[in-house]
């Protein structure tokens, strides 16, 4: 599935805003992307609404997932 170039530019703009608003999240992602994200690692996400409702999910990373993360990481750093 090809991505629309305009949508790609919009996504890049939203990522920049996210980076500015959440620098700790970006620093965390950068720190784990330098070796902790390996096949078999588990990523868990927990969302808590303002009312206190919690939803939790996780994924066990595959080799394909790692390849996707590396492509994204390299596209962000210009490598």
Secondary structure, DSSP 8 states (H G I E B T S, - for coil): ----HHHHHHHHHHHHHHHHH-HHHHHHHHHHTTTT--TT-EEEEEEE-TT--EEEEEEE--HHHHHHHHHHHHHHHT-
